[in-house]
Amino acid sequence: MSKDVLVVVGAGQIGRAIARRVGVGRQILLASLNLDEAEQAVSLFRNAGYQATAATVDVGARDSVQALVAQASRMGSVSGLIHAAGVSPSQAPLETILRVDLYGTALVLELFGNVMAAGGSAVVIASQSGHRLPALTQQQDSALAMTPTEQLLQLDFLQAGQVADTLHAYQLSKRGNALRVMAEAVRWGQRGARVNTISPGIIITPLANAELNGPRGAGYRNMLSASPVGRAGTPDEVAQLAALLMGPDGTFITGSDFLMDGGVTAAFRFGDIQQPALSPVP
């Protein structure tokens, strides 16, 4: 059995699609908050000839992520990480979005960055939403990138009354993901490892379907119809980019964020799509 371990945090459609491309010959540890989801993914991978194991993880809890790191390390050398766990603006209150999408990503990067093997690589799935948040101050950017993980949610601009609504929380989190990866790439480089962010647009997954059928569904459908490409993306398209970033052809790429949204952000800035207004801060 291979001692080379690929960890997938968030065993949904995007995480699975990437793992299919970069997991051949590796032990794949598929982790989800929902054990049934992880076990279902493991069954699919094993039936396709992969080595796969299921695990549970709550990315918003340090002890849970530490346990996942320990499990992966017992399996062998951790040489790959796909972080695709998260919640959307229609799925959770803003406090949960900040805990899972912002703090949780910082925690995963911190703890797996401590064990990643030389030559290893990671991809974090962020979002196009991070690119549509208005510019933050240099101090705020630095704080999102560099604040110690356990102090991150204590930042003044993340407190009650400063975050307008769940969309604002999501945008802050995803902007924070890209900034955090840029900063972590410096630390990971000391181990000879790389980490990058992909910021997808609307990719057809259960999470995206929840958004398309949620309170902002009309706006999301308008984004698709008015975008240059005119359609949503697929998990396999995200996986093609991730495979480049994690593979031998991407060894000069680290600390970078890749926007792939079918031109939606371009249409927000220079086309006919209107930026959705944030709810007024109380």
C-alpha positions as CSV (number, residue, x, y, z in Angstrom):
1,M,0.0,0.0,0.0
2,S,1.2,3.5,-0.9
3,K,2.5,5.6,2.0
4,D,1.8,8.8,0.1
5,V,-1.3,10.5,1.5
6,L,-3.7,12.9,-0.1
7,V,-6.2,14.5,2.3
8,V,-9.5,15.8,1.0
9,V,-11.3,18.1,3.5
10,G,-14.8,18.4,2.2
11,A,-15.8,15.3,0.4
12,G,-18.3,17.0,-2.0
13,Q,-18.3,17.2,-5.7
14,I,-15.3,19.6,-6.2
15,G,-13.1,17.8,-3.7
16,R,-13.9,14.4,-5.3
17,A,-13.3,15.7,-8.8
18,I,-9.8,17.0,-7.9
19,A,-9.0,13.8,-6.0
20,R,-9.8,11.7,-9.0
21,R,-7.1,13.5,-11.0
22,V,-4.4,13.7,-8.4
23,G,-5.1,10.7,-6.1
24,V,-3.9,7.9,-8.4
25,G,-1.3,5.8,-6.5
26,R,-2.0,7.6,-3.2
27,Q,-3.9,6.8,-0.1
28,I,-6.9,9.2,-0.2
29,L,-8.3,10.3,3.2
30,L,-11.8,11.8,2.5
31,A,-13.0,13.9,5.4
32,S,-16.4,15.5,5.9
33,L,-18.5,16.8,8.7
34,N,-21.0,14.2,7.6
35,L,-19.6,10.7,7.9
36,D,-22.2,9.3,5.5
37,E,-21.0,11.7,2.8
38,A,-17.4,10.6,3.4
39,E,-18.2,6.9,3.4
40,Q,-20.2,7.4,0.2
41,A,-17.3,9.0,-1.5
42,V,-14.9,6.3,-0.2
43,S,-17.2,3.6,-1.8
44,L,-17.1,5.4,-5.1
45,F,-13.3,5.7,-5.1
46,R,-12.7,2.1,-4.0
47,N,-15.0,0.9,-6.7
48,A,-12.9,2.9,-9.2
49,G,-9.7,1.4,-8.0
50,Y,-8.4,4.0,-5.6
51,Q,-7.2,3.5,-2.0
52,A,-9.6,5.5,0.1
53,T,-10.5,5.9,3.8
54,A,-13.3,7.9,5.4
55,A,-13.0,10.4,8.3
56,T,-15.0,13.1,10.0
57,V,-13.9,16.6,10.7
58,D,-15.3,19.9,11.9
59,V,-13.0,22.5,10.4
60,G,-14.2,25.0,12.9
61,A,-12.9,23.0,15.8
62,R,-9.1,22.8,16.5
63,D,-9.2,19.4,18.2
64,S,-11.1,17.9,15.3
65,V,-8.7,19.2,12.7
66,Q,-5.8,18.1,14.9
67,A,-7.3,14.6,15.0
68,L,-7.5,14.5,11.2
69,V,-3.9,15.6,10.9
70,A,-2.9,12.9,13.3
71,Q,-4.9,10.3,11.4
72,A,-3.4,11.3,8.0
73,S,0.2,11.3,9.5
74,R,-0.3,7.8,10.8
75,M,-1.2,6.6,7.3
76,G,2.0,7.9,5.8
77,S,3.6,11.0,4.3
78,V,1.1,13.8,3.8
79,S,2.0,15.1,0.3
80,G,-1.3,16.6,-0.9
81,L,-4.3,18.5,0.5
82,I,-7.5,19.6,-1.1
83,H,-9.5,21.9,1.1
84,A,-13.0,22.2,-0.3
85,A,-15.2,22.4,2.9
86,G,-17.4,25.4,3.4
87,V,-20.9,26.9,3.8
88,S,-22.7,29.3,1.5
89,P,-24.6,32.6,2.3
90,S,-27.9,30.7,2.1
91,Q,-26.9,27.8,4.3
92,A,-25.9,29.3,7.6
93,P,-25.9,32.4,9.8
94,L,-22.9,34.8,9.4
95,E,-21.2,33.7,12.6
96,T,-21.1,30.1,11.2
97,I,-19.8,31.3,7.8
98,L,-16.9,33.2,9.5
99,R,-16.1,30.2,11.8
100,V,-16.2,27.6,9.0
101,D,-15.1,29.5,5.9
102,L,-12.6,31.9,7.4
103,Y,-11.3,30.5,10.7
104,G,-11.7,26.9,9.5
105,T,-9.5,27.5,6.4
106,A,-6.9,29.2,8.5
107,L,-6.9,26.3,10.9
108,V,-6.5,23.7,8.2
109,L,-3.7,25.6,6.6
110,E,-1.9,26.1,9.9
111,L,-2.1,22.5,11.1
112,F,-1.5,20.7,7.8
113,G,1.3,23.2,7.0
114,N,3.1,21.7,10.0
115,V,3.2,18.2,8.5
116,M,3.2,18.7,4.7
117,A,6.0,16.7,3.1
118,A,8.7,18.3,0.9
119,G,7.4,18.5,-2.6
120,G,3.8,18.5,-1.3
121,S,1.1,20.8,-2.6
122,A,-2.4,22.0,-1.7
123,V,-5.3,23.7,-3.2
124,V,-7.9,25.7,-1.3
125,I,-11.3,26.3,-2.8
126,A,-12.3,29.9,-2.2
127,S,-14.9,31.8,-4.4
128,Q,-15.4,34.5,-6.9
129,S,-17.2,36.4,-4.1
130,G,-13.9,37.3,-2.6
131,H,-13.1,39.2,-5.8
132,R,-16.2,41.4,-5.5
133,L,-15.7,42.6,-2.0
134,P,-14.8,46.3,-2.1
135,A,-11.1,47.0,-1.3
136,L,-10.1,46.6,2.3
137,T,-7.4,48.7,3.9
138,Q,-3.8,47.4,3.9
139,Q,-4.1,46.8,7.6
140,Q,-7.2,44.7,7.2
141,D,-5.6,42.7,4.4
142,S,-2.6,42.1,6.6
143,A,-4.8,41.1,9.5
144,L,-6.7,38.5,7.5
145,A,-3.4,37.1,6.2
146,M,-1.3,37.1,9.3
147,T,-3.4,37.2,12.5
148,P,-2.8,34.1,14.6
149,T,-5.6,31.6,13.9
150,E,-7.1,31.7,17.4
151,Q,-7.3,35.5,17.3
152,L,-8.7,35.7,13.8
153,L,-12.4,35.9,14.7
154,Q,-11.6,38.6,17.3
155,L,-10.7,41.2,14.6
156,D,-12.7,44.4,15.1
157,F,-14.1,44.5,11.5
158,L,-15.5,41.0,11.9
159,Q,-17.6,41.8,15.0
160,A,-21.3,42.2,15.3
161,G,-22.5,45.4,13.7
162,Q,-19.5,45.4,11.3
163,V,-20.5,42.5,9.1
164,A,-23.6,43.5,7.1
165,D,-25.1,40.1,6.3
166,T,-24.3,36.5,5.3
167,L,-23.1,37.5,1.9
168,H,-20.7,40.1,3.4
169,A,-19.4,37.4,5.8
170,Y,-18.9,35.0,2.9
171,Q,-17.1,37.6,0.8
172,L,-14.8,38.6,3.8
173,S,-14.1,34.9,4.3
174,K,-13.2,34.2,0.7
175,R,-11.0,37.3,0.4
176,G,-9.4,36.1,3.6
177,N,-8.8,32.6,2.2
178,A,-6.8,34.0,-0.7
179,L,-4.8,36.4,1.5
180,R,-4.1,33.6,4.0
181,V,-2.9,31.2,1.3
182,M,-0.5,33.9,0.1
183,A,1.0,34.3,3.6
184,E,1.0,30.6,4.3
185,A,2.9,29.9,1.0
186,V,5.9,31.6,2.6
187,R,5.8,29.3,5.6
188,W,5.0,26.2,3.5
189,G,7.9,27.0,1.3
190,Q,10.3,26.5,4.2
191,R,9.2,22.8,4.0
192,G,9.5,22.7,0.3
193,A,5.7,22.6,-0.2
194,R,3.3,24.8,-2.2
195,V,-0.3,26.1,-1.7
196,N,-2.6,27.9,-4.0
197,T,-6.2,29.1,-4.1
198,I,-8.9,28.6,-6.7
199,S,-11.8,31.0,-6.7
200,P,-14.6,29.4,-8.8
201,G,-17.7,31.0,-9.9
202,I,-21.0,29.1,-9.9
203,I,-20.1,25.4,-10.2
204,I,-23.0,23.0,-10.3
205,T,-22.8,21.2,-6.9
206,P,-25.4,20.7,-4.2
207,L,-24.1,24.0,-2.6
208,A,-24.6,25.9,-5.8
209,N,-28.1,24.4,-6.3
210,A,-29.0,25.6,-2.8
211,E,-28.0,29.1,-3.8
212,L,-29.8,29.0,-7.2
213,N,-32.9,28.0,-5.4
214,G,-32.4,30.2,-2.4
215,P,-33.3,33.8,-1.7
216,R,-30.6,35.1,-4.1
217,G,-31.5,32.6,-6.8
218,A,-32.7,35.2,-9.3
219,G,-29.4,37.1,-9.0
220,Y,-27.3,34.0,-9.5
221,R,-29.3,33.0,-12.6
222,N,-28.8,36.5,-14.0
223,M,-25.1,36.2,-13.3
224,L,-25.0,33.1,-15.5
225,S,-27.0,34.5,-18.4
226,A,-25.1,37.8,-18.5
227,S,-21.6,36.4,-18.1
228,P,-19.3,36.1,-21.1
229,V,-19.4,32.3,-21.0
230,G,-23.2,32.2,-20.3
231,R,-23.3,29.1,-18.2
232,A,-22.2,27.5,-14.9
233,G,-19.0,25.5,-14.5
234,T,-18.5,21.9,-13.6
235,P,-16.4,20.3,-10.8
236,D,-14.3,18.6,-13.5
237,E,-13.3,22.0,-14.9
238,V,-12.1,23.1,-11.5
239,A,-10.3,19.8,-11.1
240,Q,-8.4,20.4,-14.4
241,L,-6.9,23.6,-13.0
242,A,-6.3,22.0,-9.6
243,A,-4.4,19.1,-11.2
244,L,-2.1,21.6,-12.9
245,L,-1.4,23.5,-9.7
246,M,-0.8,20.4,-7.6
247,G,1.2,18.5,-10.2
248,P,4.7,18.6,-11.7
249,D,3.7,21.3,-14.3
250,G,2.8,23.7,-11.4
251,T,6.0,23.6,-9.4
252,F,6.7,27.3,-10.0
253,I,3.2,28.4,-8.7
254,T,2.6,29.0,-5.1
255,G,0.8,31.7,-3.0
256,S,-1.5,32.5,-6.0
257,D,-5.2,32.8,-6.4
258,F,-6.9,31.8,-9.6
259,L,-10.3,33.3,-10.5
260,M,-12.3,30.9,-12.8
261,D,-15.9,32.2,-13.0
262,G,-16.8,32.3,-16.7
263,G,-16.2,36.0,-16.8
264,V,-18.8,36.9,-14.1
265,T,-16.4,39.2,-12.2
266,A,-15.4,40.9,-15.5
267,A,-19.1,41.5,-16.3
268,F,-19.6,42.9,-12.8
269,R,-16.8,45.4,-13.3
270,F,-17.2,46.2,-17.0
271,G,-20.4,44.7,-18.2
272,D,-24.1,44.6,-17.4
273,I,-24.3,42.6,-14.2
274,Q,-25.2,44.7,-11.2
275,Q,-23.3,44.2,-7.9
276,P,-25.8,43.0,-5.3
277,A,-26.2,45.5,-2.4
278,L,-25.2,44.5,1.1
279,S,-27.8,44.9,3.8
280,P,-27.1,48.1,5.7
281,V,-25.1,47.6,8.9
282,P,-27.3,48.3,11.9
